[in-house]
């Protein structure tokens, strides 16, 4: 357990550094995109957060980092004069929830799943504001100004307390890291549980939605992107099993795995072998 916690801390720090570095490079300008009536994505092509405007205030989902949070606050003020009432964390990874002090200083209540809060209590960061309130169980409905977002927790998949945001009236969901359009798994799939990830995606497909908002690569996309992410993971697992059955030694499997149907996806050449290693470790070690 101690090593898992250390691994997660190192991962979170690495992701935060990568985000800062990417933002310091030539990145598209930050943009506010209205995905549905009163529901917005905010980001720069590399990373996105979201917010929903109601008659009684604004609900923000993820703060990313102080710079992103400050720019987002300014962007919200261009859309509405309503104050930010809630900042809701998607999960425990610092690269998505740093910078929350910007919203807390403006009077927002910080909300997370209890698993996220427990992890942050054990692993505090000076850049991450602790939640003021937590929710428990598999789902929780947050209502403000006559509008609602349903928070879904599907158990283990990625990080701690991973929350999928469901906007039933808008037939839209916002999912962080679980679906990244046209991209294979990130590097060696750090802090992912691939089998549980597959299960989660299958259960997400039971929700009624037409549009998906993302945290990386694009503001939004169509429902089929969730199914495509699931299909990629299933195809990867099948390819690994096929290599095992053909007699390929486990240490050579990452070198021979090919999924040409995903060759145009981001990270295919660099990350596919690492993705294969993650599946192999899960199969052989159960982790």
C-alpha positions in Angstrom: 0.0 0.0 0.0 2.9 2.4 0.9 4.4 1.9 -2.6 1.1 2.4 -4.3 0.7 5.7 -2.5 4.2 6.8 -3.4 3.6 5.8 -7.0 0.4 7.9 -7.1 2.1 10.9 -5.6 4.9 10.7 -8.1 2.4 10.3 -10.9 0.3 13.3 -9.8 3.5 15.4 -9.6 4.6 14.3 -13.0 1.3 15.1 -14.6 1.2 18.5 -13.0 4.7 19.3 -14.3 3.7 18.0 -17.8 0.7 20.3 -17.8 2.7 23.3 -16.8 5.4 22.5 -19.4 2.8 22.0 -22.1 1.1 25.3 -21.3 4.4 27.1 -21.4 4.9 25.9 -24.9 3.1 27.0 -28.0 -0.5 26.0 -27.2 -3.8 27.2 -28.7 -5.4 30.1 -26.9 -7.9 29.3 -24.1 -11.4 29.1 -25.4 -14.9 28.9 -23.9 -17.1 26.5 -25.9 -20.8 26.3 -25.3 -21.6 22.6 -25.6 -25.2 22.8 -24.6 -27.5 25.6 -23.4 -25.6 27.1 -20.4 -23.1 24.2 -20.3 -19.5 25.2 -21.2 -16.1 23.7 -21.8 -13.0 25.8 -21.0 -9.5 24.9 -22.1 -6.7 25.3 -24.5 -6.6 22.1 -26.6 -4.4 20.3 -24.1 -6.6 20.3 -21.0 -10.2 21.2 -20.3 -12.5 21.9 -17.4 -16.3 22.6 -17.5 -18.9 24.9 -16.0 -22.7 25.1 -15.9 -24.5 28.4 -15.5 -27.8 28.6 -13.6 -30.1 31.3 -12.3 -28.6 31.0 -8.8 -24.9 30.6 -9.6 -22.3 28.6 -11.5 -21.1 25.0 -10.9 -17.4 24.5 -12.0 -15.9 21.1 -12.6 -12.2 20.9 -12.0 -9.8 23.8 -11.6 -6.7 22.4 -13.3 -4.1 24.8 -11.9 -3.9 28.5 -10.7 -3.4 30.0 -14.1 -6.2 27.9 -15.7 -8.5 28.8 -12.7 -7.9 32.5 -13.0 -8.5 32.5 -16.7 -11.6 30.4 -16.3 -13.0 32.8 -13.6 -12.5 35.6 -16.1 -14.2 33.6 -18.8 -17.2 32.9 -16.6 -17.6 36.6 -15.9 -17.8 37.2 -19.7 -20.7 34.7 -19.8 -22.7 35.5 -16.7 -22.8 37.8 -13.7 -23.7 34.9 -11.5 -21.2 33.9 -8.8 -19.4 30.5 -8.7 -21.3 28.5 -6.0 -19.6 25.1 -6.4 -16.2 23.7 -7.5 -16.5 19.9 -7.9 -13.4 17.7 -8.2 -13.4 14.9 -10.7 -10.8 12.8 -8.9 -7.6 13.1 -6.8 -4.9 13.8 -9.4 -3.3 17.2 -8.8 -3.1 18.0 -12.5 -6.9 18.4 -12.6 -7.7 19.9 -9.2 -5.0 22.4 -8.4 -5.9 26.1 -8.3 -9.1 25.6 -6.4 -8.2 28.5 -4.1 -9.2 30.9 -6.9 -12.8 29.7 -6.7 -12.8 29.2 -2.9 -11.7 32.8 -2.4 -14.7 33.8 -4.6 -17.0 32.0 -2.2 -17.4 28.6 -3.9 -18.0 25.4 -1.9 -15.5 22.7 -2.9 -17.1 19.3 -3.3 -15.6 15.9 -4.0 -16.4 12.2 -3.6 -15.4 10.9 -0.1 -12.6 8.7 -1.6 -11.0 11.7 -3.2 -11.2 13.7 0.0 -9.7 10.7 2.0 -6.8 10.5 -0.4 -6.1 14.2 -0.3 -6.2 14.2 3.5 -3.5 11.5 3.5 -1.5 13.2 0.7 -2.0 17.0 0.9 -0.7 19.3 -1.6 -0.1 23.1 -1.1 -1.7 23.6 -4.5 -4.9 21.7 -3.8 -7.7 23.0 -1.6 -9.3 20.4 0.6 -13.0 19.8 -0.1 -15.5 21.6 2.1 -18.1 18.9 1.5 -18.1 15.3 0.3 -20.6 13.0 -1.3 -20.8 9.2 -0.9 -22.1 6.1 -2.7 -22.5 5.6 -6.4 -24.4 8.8 -7.3 -25.3 12.2 -6.0 -27.5 14.9 -7.6 -26.3 18.5 -7.3 -29.1 20.9 -8.1 -28.7 24.7 -8.3 -31.1 27.2 -9.9 -33.4 24.6 -11.3 -30.6 22.7 -13.1 -29.0 19.5 -12.1 -25.8 17.5 -12.6 -25.7 13.9 -11.5 -22.4 12.8 -10.1 -21.6 9.1 -10.8 -18.9 7.0 -9.1 -18.2 3.6 -10.7 -15.6 2.3 -8.3 -12.0 1.5 -9.3 -11.0 2.7 -12.8 -8.6 5.6 -12.6 -7.4 7.5 -9.5 -9.5 7.8 -6.4 -13.1 8.8 -6.4 -13.3 9.3 -10.1 -16.5 11.2 -10.9 -18.4 11.2 -14.2 -20.7 14.3 -14.6 -24.1 13.6 -16.1 -26.3 16.4 -17.3 -29.6 14.6 -18.1 -31.5 17.6 -19.4 -28.7 18.4 -21.8 -28.1 14.7 -22.7 -24.4 15.4 -22.1 -21.7 13.9 -19.9 -18.3 15.2 -18.8 -15.7 12.6 -18.3 -12.1 13.2 -17.2 -9.2 10.9 -18.4 -11.5 7.9 -18.9 -12.2 8.9 -22.5 -9.7 10.9 -24.6 -10.8 11.1 -28.3 -8.5 9.5 -30.9 -5.7 8.7 -28.4 -4.4 5.3 -27.1 -3.9 4.9 -23.4 -1.7 7.6 -21.8 1.9 6.2 -21.6 1.9 3.2 -19.3 -1.6 3.8 -18.2 -0.6 5.1 -14.8 -3.0 4.7 -11.9 -5.4 2.9 -14.3 -7.1 -0.5 -13.6 -7.7 -1.6 -17.2 -10.3 -4.3 -16.5 -12.2 -1.9 -14.3 -11.8 0.8 -16.8 -13.5 -1.4 -19.4 -16.3 -2.2 -17.0 -16.8 1.5 -16.2 -17.0 2.5 -19.9 -19.6 -0.2 -20.4 -21.7 1.1 -17.5 -21.3 4.7 -18.7 -22.8 3.6 -22.0 -26.0 2.8 -20.1 -26.5 6.5 -19.4 -28.7 8.5 -21.8 -26.5 11.0 -23.5 -25.6 12.2 -27.0 -22.6 14.4 -26.3 -19.4 13.8 -24.4 -17.2 16.6 -22.9 -13.5 15.7 -22.5 -10.7 16.8 -20.3 -8.1 16.4 -23.0 -7.6 16.9 -26.8 -11.1 18.4 -27.6 -13.9 20.2 -25.9 -16.5 17.6 -26.8 -17.5 14.8 -29.2 -20.2 12.3 -30.0 -21.4 9.4 -27.9 -19.5 6.9 -30.0 -16.2 8.1 -28.6 -17.0 6.2 -25.3 -17.6 3.0 -27.3 -14.5 3.6 -29.3 -12.4 4.0 -26.1 -13.9 0.7 -24.8 -13.3 -1.1 -28.1 -9.6 0.0 -28.1 -9.1 -1.5 -24.7 -10.8 -4.7 -25.6 -8.8 -5.0 -28.8 -5.6 -4.4 -26.9 -6.4 -7.0 -24.4 -7.4 -9.5 -27.1 -4.1 -8.8 -29.0 -2.1 -9.5 -25.8 -4.0 -12.7 -25.1 -3.4 -13.8 -28.7 0.3 -13.2 -28.4 0.4 -15.3 -25.2 -1.5 -18.1 -26.9 0.9 -18.0 -29.9 3.8 -18.7 -27.6 5.4 -15.3 -27.6 7.4 -14.7 -24.4 5.7 -12.1 -22.2 8.7 -9.8 -22.4 8.5 -9.7 -26.2 4.7 -9.2 -26.5 4.9 -5.3 -26.3 7.3 -5.4 -29.2 5.0 -7.4 -31.5 1.6 -6.0 -30.6 0.0 -4.1 -33.6 -3.4 -2.6 -33.8 -3.4 -0.9 -37.3 -7.0 0.3 -36.9 -5.7 2.8 -34.4 -2.5 3.7 -36.2 -3.7 7.3 -36.6 -4.5 7.8 -33.0 -2.3 10.0 -30.8 0.5 8.1 -29.1 0.2 5.0 -31.2 3.9 4.5 -31.9 5.2 5.7 -28.5 2.6 4.5 -26.1 1.1 1.3 -27.5 4.0 -0.9 -26.3 3.6 0.7 -22.8 -0.1 0.1 -23.0 0.6 -3.6 -23.7 2.9 -3.8 -20.7 0.1 -2.5 -18.5 -2.2 -5.2 -19.6 0.5 -7.9 -19.2 1.1 -6.8 -15.6 -2.6 -6.8 -14.8 -2.9 -10.3 -16.2 0.2 -11.7 -14.6 0.2 -9.9 -11.3 -3.4 -8.8 -10.8 -2.4 -5.2 -10.3 
